[in-house]
Amino acid sequence: MARRRKRKSRRRQEGRRILEHVPQYSIESGEEKPVTAARKFIQAENISPPALLLVKRNEHTTDRYFWAEKGLFGAQYVEENHFLFPSLRTLEAPVGPEPVAVASR
């Protein structure tokens, strides 16, 4: 029996495209929990929002966090609700067709 593909949310895809333009930092969690490692890294490096942190938990798992003015959020939540974050509104591309210039003679 054929497996159906999971439908990709347009809102989440748009959020993922927006997050591609945010600075990314890759760190290892070590002995700490991933969110604790991310918070300590932000504090130590004095990172200003917005930023995306990729925290490697082990060789197979990487947790993604978004550092915003409001705090630290899971990247998946931010992808789905990117319109709630003012720092991402400036990165959004204008929606709709681009105006076409008409040459006059």
Secondary structure as UniProt FT lines:
FT   HELIX           10..19
FT   TURN            20..21
FT   STRAND          24..28
FT   TURN            30..31
FT   HELIX           34..45
FT   STRAND          51..56
FT   STRAND          62..68
FT   TURN            69..70
FT   STRAND          71..74
FT   HELIX           75..80
FT   HELIX           82..84
FT   HELIX           86..89
FT   TURN            90..91
//
